[in-house]
Amino acid sequence: MRFEAIRARGPGGQHVNKTSSAIRATHVASGVSVRIESERSQHANKQLALQTLAWRIERIAQQNASRVRHQRRMQHYAVERGSPVRVFHGESFLPSG
């Protein structure tokens, strides 16, 4: 995890212009990044960033697992079953019975 304290955007007057309370959290392994600036406190924004980042990484993992399941299912339907090499015709090849 990498955290950066940055200045928040938007209205807020002196508080926004003087403090760096917004947080950009980046999950280094996956490259997923979130920016949180909803609270006045840097500490509260950091906690929200961790929660949001965990939620996004979990959602990406679920999407990947779903994609893999779908590919396996489609592979099952793509398998060609029972392709005979030779087909015999004629009365001598009919089943006796």
N, CA, C and O atoms as a GROMACS GRO file, in nm:
protein
  388
    1MET      N    1   0.084  -0.118   0.000
    1MET     CA    2   0.000   0.000   0.000
    1MET      C    3   0.088   0.124   0.000
    1MET      O    4   0.191   0.132   0.067
    2ARG      N    5   0.042   0.221  -0.079
    2ARG     CA    6   0.110   0.349  -0.080
    2ARG      C    7   0.005   0.457  -0.057
    2ARG      O    8  -0.099   0.459  -0.124
    3PHE      N    9   0.033   0.546   0.036
    3PHE     CA   10  -0.059   0.655   0.068
    3PHE      C   11   0.006   0.789   0.031
    3PHE      O   12   0.125   0.810   0.054
    4GLU      N   13  -0.075   0.877  -0.026
    4GLU     CA   14  -0.030   1.013  -0.055
    4GLU      C   15  -0.133   1.110   0.003
    4GLU      O   16  -0.253   1.096  -0.020
    5ALA      N   17  -0.085   1.207   0.078
    5ALA     CA   18  -0.173   1.313   0.128
    5ALA      C   19  -0.172   1.424   0.024
    5ALA      O   20  -0.067   1.476  -0.012
    6ILE      N   21  -0.292   1.460  -0.023
    6ILE     CA   22  -0.305   1.562  -0.126
    6ILE      C   23  -0.412   1.661  -0.085
    6ILE      O   24  -0.490   1.635   0.007
    7ARG      N   25  -0.416   1.773  -0.152
    7ARG     CA   26  -0.518   1.873  -0.121
    7ARG      C   27  -0.651   1.834  -0.183
    7ARG      O   28  -0.657   1.784  -0.296
    8ALA      N   29  -0.756   1.858  -0.109
    8ALA     CA   30  -0.891   1.829  -0.158
    8ALA      C   31  -0.932   1.934  -0.260
    8ALA      O   32  -0.876   2.043  -0.265
    9ARG      N   33  -1.031   1.898  -0.341
    9ARG     CA   34  -1.082   1.989  -0.443
    9ARG      C   35  -1.217   2.044  -0.398
    9ARG      O   36  -1.277   1.995  -0.302
   10GLY      N   37  -1.264   2.144  -0.467
   10GLY     CA   38  -1.399   2.193  -0.447
   10GLY      C   39  -1.409   2.299  -0.340
   10GLY      O   40  -1.309   2.351  -0.292
   11PRO      N   41  -1.534   2.331  -0.304
   11PRO     CA   42  -1.557   2.438  -0.207
   11PRO      C   43  -1.513   2.396  -0.067
   11PRO      O   44  -1.508   2.277  -0.036
   12GLY      N   45  -1.483   2.490   0.015
   12GLY     CA   46  -1.444   2.462   0.152
   12GLY      C   47  -1.366   2.576   0.213
   12GLY      O   48  -1.339   2.575   0.333
   13GLY      N   49  -1.331   2.672   0.133
   13GLY     CA   50  -1.264   2.791   0.185
   13GLY      C   51  -1.123   2.766   0.232
   13GLY      O   52  -1.048   2.690   0.170
   14GLN      N   53  -1.087   2.832   0.343
   14GLN     CA   54  -0.951   2.826   0.393
   14GLN      C   55  -0.908   2.684   0.428
   14GLN      O   56  -0.794   2.646   0.404
   15HIS      N   57  -0.997   2.606   0.485
   15HIS     CA   58  -0.960   2.472   0.529
   15HIS      C   59  -0.908   2.389   0.411
   15HIS      O   60  -0.805   2.322   0.423
   16VAL      N   61  -0.978   2.392   0.298
   16VAL     CA   62  -0.938   2.314   0.181
   16VAL      C   63  -0.806   2.367   0.125
   16VAL      O   64  -0.722   2.289   0.081
   17ASN      N   65  -0.790   2.498   0.126
   17ASN     CA   66  -0.670   2.557   0.066
   17ASN      C   67  -0.545   2.539   0.150
   17ASN      O   68  -0.434   2.543   0.095
   18LYS      N   69  -0.558   2.521   0.280
   18LYS     CA   70  -0.441   2.515   0.368
   18LYS      C   71  -0.396   2.375   0.404
   18LYS      O   72  -0.278   2.353   0.431
   19THR      N   73  -0.487   2.278   0.404
   19THR     CA   74  -0.450   2.144   0.454
   19THR      C   75  -0.452   2.041   0.342
   19THR      O   76  -0.523   2.056   0.243
   20SER      N   77  -0.374   1.939   0.362
   20SER     CA   78  -0.372   1.826   0.269
   20SER      C   79  -0.442   1.709   0.336
   20SER      O   80  -0.378   1.616   0.386
   21SER      N   81  -0.575   1.714   0.337
   21SER     CA   82  -0.652   1.613   0.409
   21SER      C   83  -0.702   1.502   0.318
   21SER      O   84  -0.745   1.398   0.369
   22ALA      N   85  -0.698   1.519   0.187
   22ALA     CA   86  -0.741   1.413   0.096
   22ALA      C   87  -0.632   1.307   0.089
   22ALA      O   88  -0.514   1.336   0.105
   23ILE      N   89  -0.674   1.185   0.063
   23ILE     CA   90  -0.580   1.071   0.058
   23ILE      C   91  -0.596   0.999  -0.074
   23ILE      O   92  -0.708   0.973  -0.119
   24ARG      N   93  -0.484   0.967  -0.137
   24ARG     CA   94  -0.484   0.878  -0.252
   24ARG      C   95  -0.412   0.751  -0.207
   24ARG      O   96  -0.293   0.753  -0.176
   25ALA      N   97  -0.486   0.640  -0.205
   25ALA     CA   98  -0.430   0.511  -0.165
   25ALA      C   99  -0.415   0.425  -0.290
   25ALA      O  100  -0.507   0.415  -0.371
   26THR      N  101  -0.299   0.363  -0.303
   26THR     CA  102  -0.272   0.279  -0.419
   26THR      C  103  -0.228   0.142  -0.372
   26THR      O  104  -0.138   0.128  -0.289
   27HIS      N  105  -0.294   0.040  -0.426
   27HIS     CA  106  -0.253  -0.098  -0.401
   27HIS      C  107  -0.145  -0.129  -0.503
   27HIS      O  108  -0.174  -0.144  -0.622
   28VAL      N  109  -0.021  -0.138  -0.457
   28VAL     CA  110   0.094  -0.145  -0.547
   28VAL      C  111   0.089  -0.271  -0.633
   28VAL      O  112   0.121  -0.265  -0.752
   29ALA      N  113   0.052  -0.383  -0.576
   29ALA     CA  114   0.053  -0.511  -0.649
   29ALA      C  115  -0.041  -0.510  -0.770
   29ALA      O  116  -0.007  -0.562  -0.876
   30SER      N  117  -0.159  -0.450  -0.753
   30SER     CA  118  -0.258  -0.453  -0.862
   30SER      C  119  -0.268  -0.320  -0.937
   30SER      O  120  -0.321  -0.316  -1.048
   31GLY      N  121  -0.218  -0.213  -0.877
   31GLY     CA  122  -0.225  -0.083  -0.941
   31GLY      C  123  -0.358  -0.011  -0.921
   31GLY      O  124  -0.379   0.096  -0.978
   32VAL      N  125  -0.447  -0.067  -0.841
   32VAL     CA  126  -0.577  -0.006  -0.814
   32VAL      C  127  -0.557   0.112  -0.720
   32VAL      O  128  -0.483   0.103  -0.621
   33SER      N  129  -0.622   0.223  -0.752
   33SER     CA  130  -0.604   0.344  -0.675
   33SER      C  131  -0.738   0.408  -0.643
   33SER      O  132  -0.830   0.402  -0.724
   34VAL      N  133  -0.750   0.467  -0.523
   34VAL     CA  134  -0.870   0.541  -0.485
   34VAL      C  135  -0.828   0.676  -0.427
   34VAL      O  136  -0.720   0.691  -0.371
   35ARG      N  137  -0.917   0.774  -0.444
   35ARG     CA  138  -0.895   0.907  -0.388
   35ARG      C  139  -1.015   0.940  -0.300
   35ARG      O  140  -1.129   0.938  -0.347
   36ILE      N  141  -0.988   0.970  -0.174
   36ILE     CA  142  -1.094   1.000  -0.078
   36ILE      C  143  -1.070   1.140  -0.021
   36ILE      O  144  -0.960   1.172   0.026
   37GLU      N  145  -1.174   1.222  -0.026
   37GLU     CA  146  -1.164   1.358   0.029
   37GLU      C  147  -1.293   1.400   0.097
   37GLU      O  148  -1.320   1.519   0.111
   38SER      N  149  -1.372   1.302   0.140
   38SER     CA  150  -1.505   1.334   0.191
   38SER      C  151  -1.504   1.385   0.336
   38SER      O  152  -1.597   1.454   0.377
   39GLU      N  153  -1.399   1.352   0.413
   39GLU     CA  154  -1.393   1.396   0.552
   39GLU      C  155  -1.290   1.508   0.567
   39GLU      O  156  -1.204   1.526   0.481
   40ARG      N  157  -1.301   1.582   0.677
   40ARG     CA  158  -1.203   1.688   0.702
   40ARG      C  159  -1.074   1.633   0.759
   40ARG      O  160  -0.968   1.695   0.748
   41SER      N  161  -1.082   1.515   0.820
   41SER     CA  162  -0.966   1.456   0.886
   41SER      C  163  -0.891   1.364   0.791
   41SER      O  164  -0.951   1.282   0.722
   42GLN      N  165  -0.760   1.379   0.788
   42GLN     CA  166  -0.676   1.292   0.705
   42GLN      C  167  -0.685   1.148   0.754
   42GLN      O  168  -0.687   1.054   0.674
   43HIS      N  169  -0.690   1.132   0.885
   43HIS     CA  170  -0.700   0.997   0.944
   43HIS      C  171  -0.830   0.928   0.902
   43HIS      O  172  -0.829   0.811   0.864
   44ALA      N  173  -0.941   0.999   0.907
   44ALA     CA  174  -1.070   0.941   0.867
   44ALA      C  175  -1.071   0.909   0.718
   44ALA      O  176  -1.125   0.807   0.676
   45ASN      N  177  -1.011   0.996   0.637
   45ASN     CA  178  -1.003   0.970   0.493
   45ASN      C  179  -0.916   0.847   0.465
   45ASN      O  180  -0.944   0.772   0.371
   46LYS      N  181  -0.812   0.827   0.544
   46LYS     CA  182  -0.725   0.711   0.526
   46LYS      C  183  -0.801   0.582   0.554
   46LYS      O  184  -0.786   0.484   0.481
   47GLN      N  185  -0.881   0.581   0.659
   47GLN     CA  186  -0.962   0.462   0.692
   47GLN      C  187  -1.063   0.434   0.580
   47GLN      O  188  -1.080   0.319   0.539
   48LEU      N  189  -1.130   0.538   0.532
   48LEU     CA  190  -1.224   0.520   0.422
   48LEU      C  191  -1.154   0.471   0.295
   48LEU      O  192  -1.209   0.389   0.221
   49ALA      N  193  -1.034   0.520   0.271
   49ALA     CA  194  -0.959   0.477   0.153
   49ALA      C  195  -0.925   0.329   0.163
   49ALA      O  196  -0.935   0.256   0.064
   50LEU      N  197  -0.885   0.283   0.281
   50LEU     CA  198  -0.855   0.140   0.299
   50LEU      C  199  -0.979   0.055   0.275
   50LEU      O  200  -0.971  -0.048   0.208
   51GLN      N  201  -1.092   0.096   0.328
   51GLN     CA  202  -1.215   0.020   0.309
   51GLN      C  203  -1.256   0.018   0.162
   51GLN      O  204  -1.294  -0.087   0.109
   52THR      N  205  -1.249   0.132   0.096
   52THR     CA  206  -1.288   0.140  -0.045
   52THR      C  207  -1.194   0.059  -0.132
   52THR      O  208  -1.238  -0.008  -0.226
   53LEU      N  209  -1.066   0.064  -0.102
   53LEU     CA  210  -0.967  -0.011  -0.179
   53LEU      C  211  -0.989  -0.161  -0.162
   53LEU      O  212  -0.980  -0.236  -0.259
   54ALA      N  213  -1.016  -0.204  -0.040
   54ALA     CA  214  -1.042  -0.347  -0.015
   54ALA      C  215  -1.166  -0.392  -0.091
   54ALA      O  216  -1.168  -0.501  -0.149
   55TRP      N  217  -1.270  -0.308  -0.092
   55TRP     CA  218  -1.393  -0.341  -0.164
   55TRP      C  219  -1.367  -0.354  -0.314
   55TRP      O  220  -1.416  -0.447  -0.378
   56ARG      N  221  -1.291  -0.259  -0.371
   56ARG     CA  222  -1.262  -0.263  -0.515
   56ARG      C  223  -1.179  -0.385  -0.553
   56ARG      O  224  -1.205  -0.448  -0.655
   57ILE      N  225  -1.078  -0.418  -0.472
   57ILE     CA  226  -0.993  -0.534  -0.501
   57ILE      C  227  -1.075  -0.661  -0.493
   57ILE      O  228  -1.059  -0.751  -0.575
   58GLU      N  229  -1.164  -0.670  -0.394
   58GLU     CA  230  -1.251  -0.788  -0.382
   58GLU      C  231  -1.344  -0.798  -0.503
   58GLU      O  232  -1.367  -0.907  -0.554
   59ARG      N  233  -1.399  -0.686  -0.547
   59ARG     CA  234  -1.488  -0.686  -0.663
   59ARG      C  235  -1.414  -0.731  -0.790
   59ARG      O  236  -1.469  -0.805  -0.871
   60ILE      N  237  -1.291  -0.685  -0.807
   60ILE     CA  238  -1.211  -0.726  -0.922
   60ILE      C  239  -1.182  -0.876  -0.917
   60ILE      O  240  -1.187  -0.944  -1.019
   61ALA      N  241  -1.152  -0.927  -0.797
   61ALA     CA  242  -1.126  -1.071  -0.783
   61ALA      C  243  -1.251  -1.152  -0.815
   61ALA      O  244  -1.242  -1.257  -0.879
   62GLN      N  245  -1.368  -1.105  -0.772
   62GLN     CA  246  -1.493  -1.174  -0.804
   62GLN      C  247  -1.521  -1.172  -0.953
   62GLN      O  248  -1.566  -1.272  -1.009
   63GLN      N  249  -1.494  -1.061  -1.019
   63GLN     CA  250  -1.515  -1.053  -1.164
   63GLN      C  251  -1.422  -1.148  -1.238
   63GLN      O  252  -1.463  -1.213  -1.334
   64ASN      N  253  -1.297  -1.157  -1.193
   64ASN     CA  254  -1.203  -1.248  -1.256
   64ASN      C  255  -1.246  -1.393  -1.237
   64ASN      O  256  -1.238  -1.473  -1.330
   65ALA      N  257  -1.290  -1.427  -1.116
   65ALA     CA  258  -1.336  -1.564  -1.089
   65ALA      C  259  -1.459  -1.596  -1.172
   65ALA      O  260  -1.472  -1.708  -1.223
   66SER      N  261  -1.548  -1.501  -1.187
   66SER     CA  262  -1.667  -1.521  -1.269
   66SER      C  263  -1.630  -1.543  -1.415
   66SER      O  264  -1.689  -1.628  -1.482
   67ARG      N  265  -1.534  -1.466  -1.463
   67ARG     CA  266  -1.488  -1.481  -1.602
   67ARG      C  267  -1.427  -1.620  -1.625
   67ARG      O  268  -1.452  -1.682  -1.728
   68VAL      N  269  -1.348  -1.667  -1.529
   68VAL     CA  270  -1.287  -1.800  -1.540
   68VAL      C  271  -1.394  -1.909  -1.541
   68VAL      O  272  -1.386  -2.003  -1.619
   69ARG      N  273  -1.494  -1.896  -1.453
   69ARG     CA  274  -1.603  -1.994  -1.450
   69ARG      C  275  -1.678  -1.996  -1.583
   69ARG      O  276  -1.712  -2.102  -1.634
   70HIS      N  277  -1.704  -1.878  -1.638
   70HIS     CA  278  -1.774  -1.869  -1.766
   70HIS      C  279  -1.692  -1.933  -1.878
   70HIS      O  280  -1.748  -2.004  -1.962
   71GLN      N  281  -1.562  -1.909  -1.880
   71GLN     CA  282  -1.476  -1.969  -1.982
   71GLN      C  283  -1.475  -2.121  -1.971
   71GLN      O  284  -1.479  -2.191  -2.072
   72ARG      N  285  -1.470  -2.172  -1.848
   72ARG     CA  286  -1.473  -2.318  -1.829
   72ARG      C  287  -1.605  -2.375  -1.878
   72ARG      O  288  -1.608  -2.481  -1.941
   73ARG      N  289  -1.713  -2.307  -1.850
   73ARG     CA  290  -1.845  -2.355  -1.892
   73ARG      C  291  -1.855  -2.355  -2.045
   73ARG      O  292  -1.907  -2.450  -2.103
   74MET      N  293  -1.808  -2.250  -2.108
   74MET     CA  294  -1.812  -2.244  -2.254
   74MET      C  295  -1.720  -2.349  -2.317
   74MET      O  296  -1.749  -2.401  -2.424
   75GLN      N  297  -1.610  -2.379  -2.251
   75GLN     CA  298  -1.519  -2.482  -2.300
   75GLN      C  299  -1.587  -2.618  -2.297
   75GLN      O  300  -1.565  -2.701  -2.385
   76HIS      N  301  -1.669  -2.641  -2.197
   76HIS     CA  302  -1.743  -2.766  -2.186
   76HIS      C  303  -1.836  -2.785  -2.306
   76HIS      O  304  -1.847  -2.895  -2.360
   77TYR      N  305  -1.901  -2.679  -2.348
   77TYR     CA  306  -1.992  -2.688  -2.462
   77TYR      C  307  -1.917  -2.694  -2.596
   77TYR      O  308  -1.973  -2.740  -2.696
   78ALA      N  309  -1.794  -2.649  -2.599
   78ALA     CA  310  -1.717  -2.648  -2.723
   78ALA      C  311  -1.655  -2.784  -2.755
   78ALA      O  312  -1.612  -2.807  -2.868
   79VAL      N  313  -1.650  -2.874  -2.656
   79VAL     CA  314  -1.588  -3.004  -2.677
   79VAL      C  315  -1.674  -3.084  -2.774
   79VAL      O  316  -1.796  -3.094  -2.758
   80GLU      N  317  -1.610  -3.140  -2.874
   80GLU     CA  318  -1.682  -3.222  -2.971
   80GLU      C  319  -1.675  -3.366  -2.922
   80GLU      O  320  -1.567  -3.422  -2.903
   81ARG      N  321  -1.789  -3.423  -2.902
   81ARG     CA  322  -1.794  -3.558  -2.845
   81ARG      C  323  -1.833  -3.659  -2.952
   81ARG      O  324  -1.916  -3.632  -3.038
   82GLY      N  325  -1.770  -3.777  -2.946
   82GLY     CA  326  -1.808  -3.890  -3.029
   82GLY      C  327  -1.790  -3.865  -3.176
   82GLY      O  328  -1.884  -3.885  -3.254
   83SER      N  329  -1.674  -3.821  -3.218
   83SER     CA  330  -1.653  -3.805  -3.361
   83SER      C  331  -1.592  -3.936  -3.414
   83SER      O  332  -1.474  -3.962  -3.391
   84PRO      N  333  -1.670  -4.017  -3.484
   84PRO     CA  334  -1.620  -4.145  -3.531
   84PRO      C  335  -1.521  -4.127  -3.646
   84PRO      O  336  -1.533  -4.036  -3.728
   85VAL      N  337  -1.424  -4.216  -3.648
   85VAL     CA  338  -1.324  -4.211  -3.754
   85VAL      C  339  -1.381  -4.274  -3.881
   85VAL      O  340  -1.361  -4.221  -3.991
   86ARG      N  341  -1.453  -4.387  -3.866
   86ARG     CA  342  -1.511  -4.456  -3.981
   86ARG      C  343  -1.660  -4.478  -3.961
   86ARG      O  344  -1.706  -4.502  -3.849
   87VAL      N  345  -1.732  -4.471  -4.067
   87VAL     CA  346  -1.874  -4.501  -4.064
   87VAL      C  347  -1.897  -4.611  -4.167
   87VAL      O  348  -1.866  -4.594  -4.285
   88PHE      N  349  -1.952  -4.723  -4.122
   88PHE     CA  350  -1.975  -4.837  -4.211
   88PHE      C  351  -2.120  -4.838  -4.255
   88PHE      O  352  -2.210  -4.814  -4.173
   89HIS      N  353  -2.145  -4.865  -4.382
   89HIS     CA  354  -2.279  -4.872  -4.437
   89HIS      C  355  -2.298  -5.011  -4.498
   89HIS      O  356  -2.201  -5.076  -4.538
   90GLY      N  357  -2.421  -5.057  -4.503
   90GLY     CA  358  -2.453  -5.183  -4.568
   90GLY      C  359  -2.524  -5.279  -4.475
   90GLY      O  360  -2.526  -5.260  -4.353
   91GLU      N  361  -2.581  -5.383  -4.534
   91GLU     CA  362  -2.657  -5.479  -4.454
   91GLU      C  363  -2.569  -5.566  -4.367
   91GLU      O  364  -2.612  -5.609  -4.260
   92SER      N  365  -2.449  -5.592  -4.409
   92SER     CA  366  -2.363  -5.679  -4.329
   92SER      C  367  -2.314  -5.612  -4.202
   92SER      O  368  -2.259  -5.679  -4.114
   93PHE      N  369  -2.331  -5.484  -4.190
   93PHE     CA  370  -2.285  -5.411  -4.071
   93PHE      C  371  -2.398  -5.375  -3.975
   93PHE      O  372  -2.374  -5.306  -3.876
   94LEU      N  373  -2.519  -5.420  -4.002
   94LEU     CA  374  -2.631  -5.392  -3.912
   94LEU      C  375  -2.618  -5.476  -3.789
   94LEU      O  376  -2.568  -5.589  -3.795
   95PRO      N  377  -2.661  -5.424  -3.676
   95PRO     CA  378  -2.653  -5.503  -3.553
   95PRO      C  379  -2.747  -5.623  -3.560
   95PRO      O  380  -2.860  -5.613  -3.609
   96SER      N  381  -2.699  -5.735  -3.512
   96SER     CA  382  -2.781  -5.856  -3.513
   96SER      C  383  -2.870  -5.855  -3.391
   96SER      O  384  -2.832  -5.809  -3.283
   97GLY      N  385  -2.989  -5.907  -3.412
   97GLY     CA  386  -3.071  -5.909  -3.294
   97GLY      C  387  -3.207  -5.942  -3.314
   97GLY      O  388  -3.285  -5.945  -3.218
   0.00000   0.00000   0.00000
